[in-house]
Amino acid sequence: MAVNSVGPAIGQEIPAESAAVRTPPDWWYRFRSTRRGTLGLGLLVLVVLACTFGPLLSPYDPSAVDPVDRLAGPSAEHWAGTDQFGRDVITRMLVGGRTSLIVAAAVTVLSVVVGTLLGLLSAMYRRVDGPVMRFLDALMAFPSVLLAIALMARLGPSIVNVIAALSIVTVPTFARLIRSSALVVKETPYVELATALGLRRRTIMLRYLFANSRSPMILAATFGAATVILSEAALSFLGAGLPASVPTWGGMLNDGQTYLRNAWWLALAPGLMLTLLLLSLNMVGDALRDALDPRSDRLS
């Protein structure tokens, strides 16, 4: 009796037309088709590259004091002028941007990891849900900036403490979002079938709950990064963030308000960069939200 072959024989070459062709996912095409996505991503890449490599190309030391050029206006030597100590504003702005990006990346990664873990555990185990959610509710009862200031007052000014304080403030938002998304997935028929078949809870949590919560997690991370950058600038502006010796956008804005009438350029450069970075992150997040939602028809 002849047996039909179900695949190529050993050593036989697979025809090119039958080979699987890997293509980018649909959401990437939808993201690129929006003007908000391409413009926001291009602006974000431009700001990141400028803050990353700009200080290396600048001929000025961000901490070098030059009393002769104190409060000098924009010129060919100093494109954005100098501050009250004669330091180049653009160089300090780029260094401050690098600090903000480092803080935003670290806080976002920590918040996503811890928040996702707490959210999935709360959705999967009822005994964990109550204590964890009540603790997170207690954290969210305080205004985020005030809680971050209180934590910084206890921990002290340093970049590690800023990352820790902002992570504690941001984790509850991620945890509650992932928990709500996982609870919806938990009630679906295929998860109930997997439970009835005897799959372990850890397997269900990773294979189904986590896999179907990645889209809201990505969106939350995008918008959360913008919130972290703004919070870090607010802490530095209020004097509760990084030490005064470290260039930050919030610290530069705080210095600029004192000389706003006579040296307007002190606040213009960091304020403009902060606006561009927040605008780009929000544009990327808005485009990602539409791209990851198959029911969305917004293409502009």
C-alpha positions in Angstrom: 0.0 0.0 0.0 1.4 3.4 -1.0 1.9 6.0 1.6 1.5 9.6 0.8 4.4 11.8 1.8 3.6 14.6 4.3 6.8 16.5 3.9 10.1 16.7 1.9 12.5 13.8 2.2 15.7 14.1 4.1 18.2 16.1 2.1 15.6 17.3 -0.4 15.6 21.0 -1.0 12.5 22.9 -0.1 11.0 24.9 -2.9 11.4 28.7 -2.6 7.7 29.3 -3.1 6.8 27.0 -0.2 9.2 28.5 2.3 7.6 30.8 4.9 8.4 34.4 4.4 8.8 36.5 7.5 7.1 39.8 7.2 6.8 42.7 9.7 3.7 42.5 11.9 0.6 44.4 10.9 0.8 46.9 13.7 4.1 48.1 12.4 2.5 48.9 9.0 -0.3 50.7 10.7 2.1 52.6 12.8 4.2 53.8 9.9 1.1 54.7 7.9 0.2 57.4 10.5 1.7 60.9 10.3 1.8 61.1 14.1 3.8 57.9 14.3 6.5 58.7 11.8 6.8 62.4 12.9 6.8 61.4 16.6 9.4 58.6 16.1 11.6 60.8 14.0 11.5 63.6 16.6 12.2 61.2 19.4 15.2 59.7 17.7 16.5 63.2 16.9 16.2 64.2 20.6 17.8 61.0 21.9 20.7 61.2 19.5 21.3 64.9 20.3 21.3 64.2 24.1 23.4 61.0 23.7 26.2 62.3 21.4 25.8 66.1 21.7 27.9 66.4 24.9 30.7 64.4 23.3 30.8 66.9 20.4 30.5 70.1 22.4 33.8 72.0 23.0 32.6 73.2 26.4 32.7 71.7 29.8 29.2 71.7 31.3 30.7 72.5 34.8 33.4 75.0 33.7 32.8 78.4 35.3 33.7 81.5 33.2 32.7 84.8 35.1 33.8 86.9 32.0 31.0 85.4 29.9 28.4 85.5 32.7 24.8 85.8 31.3 26.0 86.3 27.8 23.3 86.2 25.2 23.1 83.9 22.2 26.1 84.3 19.9 28.3 82.4 17.4 30.3 80.9 20.3 27.4 80.1 22.6 24.3 79.4 20.5 22.0 79.5 23.4 24.0 81.9 25.6 25.5 81.3 29.0 24.1 81.1 32.5 24.8 83.0 35.7 28.2 81.2 36.1 29.3 81.6 32.4 28.5 77.9 31.6 27.3 77.1 28.1 23.6 76.5 28.1 23.4 74.1 25.2 26.0 71.8 26.6 24.3 71.7 30.0 21.0 71.2 28.3 22.3 68.1 26.4 23.9 66.7 29.5 20.6 67.2 31.4 18.7 65.5 28.6 21.0 62.5 28.9 20.3 62.4 32.6 16.5 62.6 32.0 16.6 59.8 29.4 18.6 57.5 31.8 16.2 58.1 34.6 13.1 57.6 32.3 14.5 54.4 30.9 15.5 52.9 34.3 12.2 53.9 35.9 10.1 52.6 33.0 11.9 49.2 32.9 11.6 48.8 36.7 8.0 49.9 36.8 7.0 47.6 33.9 8.7 44.6 35.4 7.5 45.0 38.9 4.1 46.2 37.9 3.5 43.4 35.4 4.6 40.8 38.0 2.3 42.3 40.7 -0.6 42.6 38.3 -0.4 39.1 37.0 0.0 37.6 40.5 -3.0 39.6 41.7 -5.1 38.5 38.7 -4.2 34.8 39.1 -4.2 34.3 42.8 -7.1 35.7 44.9 -5.1 35.5 48.2 -2.5 37.8 46.7 -5.0 40.2 45.1 -6.4 41.7 48.3 -3.2 42.7 50.2 -1.3 43.8 47.0 -4.1 46.0 45.7 -4.8 47.6 49.0 -1.1 48.5 49.4 -1.0 49.9 45.9 -4.3 51.9 46.6 -2.6 53.4 49.6 0.3 54.5 47.4 -2.0 56.0 44.8 -3.9 57.9 47.5 -1.0 60.3 47.7 -0.3 62.8 44.9 2.6 61.4 42.9 4.8 64.4 43.1 4.3 64.9 46.9 5.1 61.2 47.5 8.2 61.4 45.4 9.3 64.5 47.3 8.8 62.8 50.6 10.8 59.8 49.5 13.6 62.0 48.2 13.7 63.8 51.5 14.2 60.5 53.3 16.6 58.9 50.8 18.7 62.0 49.8 19.6 63.5 46.5 21.2 61.1 44.0 20.3 59.5 40.7 19.7 56.1 42.2 17.4 57.5 44.8 15.5 59.5 42.1 15.0 56.3 40.1 13.9 54.4 43.2 11.4 57.2 44.3 9.9 57.5 40.8 9.6 53.8 40.4 7.7 53.4 43.7 5.3 56.2 42.5 4.9 54.7 39.0 4.5 50.9 39.8 0.9 51.1 41.0 -0.3 52.5 37.7 1.3 49.6 35.7 0.2 47.0 38.2 -3.5 48.0 38.1 -3.5 48.3 34.3 -2.0 44.8 33.9 -4.3 43.3 36.5 -7.4 44.7 34.8 -6.3 43.4 31.4 -5.3 40.0 32.9 -8.7 39.7 34.6 -10.5 40.1 31.3 -8.3 37.5 29.6 -8.8 35.1 32.6 -12.6 34.9 31.9 -12.2 34.0 28.2 -13.2 30.4 27.1 -9.7 29.3 26.1 -8.3 30.1 29.6 -11.2 28.3 31.2 -10.5 25.3 29.0 -6.8 25.4 29.8 -7.7 25.4 33.5 -10.1 22.5 33.0 -7.4 20.5 31.2 -5.1 20.8 34.3 -2.5 23.3 33.1 -0.5 24.8 35.9 -1.4 28.3 37.0 2.1 29.5 36.2 1.8 28.2 32.7 -1.6 29.9 32.2 -0.2 33.1 33.6 2.7 33.3 31.3 1.2 31.8 28.2 -2.2 33.5 28.2 -2.4 36.3 30.7 1.0 37.8 30.0 0.9 37.3 26.3 -2.5 39.1 25.9 -1.4 41.9 28.2 1.6 43.1 26.2 -0.3 45.7 24.1 -1.5 47.7 27.1 1.9 47.2 28.7 3.6 48.8 25.7 1.2 51.7 25.6 1.5 52.3 29.4 5.3 52.2 29.1 5.3 54.9 26.3 3.0 57.3 28.1 4.7 56.4 31.5 8.1 57.4 30.2 6.7 60.9 29.4 5.3 61.2 32.9 8.6 60.1 34.5 10.5 62.7 32.5 8.1 65.4 33.6 8.2 64.2 37.2 12.0 64.2 37.3 12.0 67.7 35.9 9.5 68.8 38.5 11.6 67.3 41.3 14.7 69.1 40.1 12.8 72.3 39.6 11.6 72.1 43.3 15.1 71.3 44.5 14.2 67.8 45.6 15.8 65.8 42.8 19.4 65.4 41.7 22.2 67.5 43.4 22.6 71.1 42.1 26.0 70.2 40.6 24.3 67.8 38.1 22.8 69.5 35.1 19.1 68.8 34.8 16.3 70.4 32.8 14.3 71.1 35.9 17.3 72.7 37.6 18.0 74.9 34.6 14.4 76.0 34.5 14.6 76.9 38.2 17.7 79.0 37.5 16.1 80.6 34.5 13.0 81.9 36.3 15.3 84.1 38.4 16.8 85.8 35.4 13.7 85.5 33.2 13.5 89.2 32.4 17.2 89.9 31.7 18.3 86.4 30.5 15.3 84.7 28.9 17.6 82.2 27.0 18.3 80.4 30.3 14.8 78.8 30.4 14.2 78.7 26.6 16.6 75.9 25.7 15.7 73.4 28.4 12.0 74.2 28.1 12.0 73.7 24.4 13.8 70.4 24.6 11.5 69.2 27.4 8.5 70.1 25.3 9.8 68.4 22.2 10.6 65.2 24.0 7.2 65.0 25.8 5.5 65.8 22.5 7.3 63.1 20.6 6.6 60.4 23.3 2.9 61.3 23.3 2.7 61.2 19.5 4.4 57.8 19.4 2.1 56.5 22.2 -1.0 57.8 20.4 0.1 56.2 17.1 0.9 52.9 18.9 -2.5 52.9 20.5 -4.2 53.1 17.1 -1.8 50.6 15.5 -2.2 48.0 18.2 -6.0 48.3 18.2 -7.3 46.4 15.1 -10.7 48.1 15.4 -9.2 51.5 15.0 -9.6 53.2 11.6 -7.6 56.4 12.4 -4.7 56.7 9.9 -3.7 60.3 10.4 
